[in-house]
């Protein structure tokens, strides 16, 4: 009776270490996840945006989500746990900073790959690898198709408010091209502040180096202080 009690206690307090097969599976799936996410981040995202800050974010999220899902996956709550992770990121959305749509999309992709690789234990390595390859090929195809007619956008707080009328549109474009050095395709008139003689412009342009500007986040003028 005493031996049975000790065995139960040891099982609860000191669970047995995973087998060599479990450890190898963890390492193989972790390396696969890091490899695939690195390809997506470096070849697709960074090539377009040249932003190192989001590369760190994507990599850290990938590692964190994978280890969290994989190590907790044995508790028989795989589906609920996966949905919970998506819900958490959907609620938080990094509210300390407004996240652009492109970055949010890549963040969702990185989380999806990490969750799939961590939960697909019942599938073979071949099926998992094929799934990851499909991810890479799909993103590559979408990037190629979207980049053909993709225009960069820059939000500009403009001071010459008298040039925003339709009859002076060409003069407005010429002034902006001279001051910014950009080849402007079109302009959208945003928030207008007649008190400050300022207007927010959405300037669409074609970049020679084919990179996307995702830094500007201001879409309207700040509220006037009371």
Secondary structure, 3 states (H helix, E strand, C coil): CHHHHHHHHHHHHCCCCCCHHHHHHHHHHHHHHHHHHHHHHHHHHHHHHCCHHHHHHHHHHHHHHHHHHHHHHHHCCHHHHHHHHHHHHHHHCCCCCCCCHHHHHHHHHHHHHHHHHHHHHHCCHHHHHHHHHHHHHHHHHHHHHHHHCCCEEEEEEECCHHHCCHHHHHHHHHHHHHHHCCCEEEEEEEEEECCCCEEEEEEEECCCCCCCCCCCCCCCCCCCCC
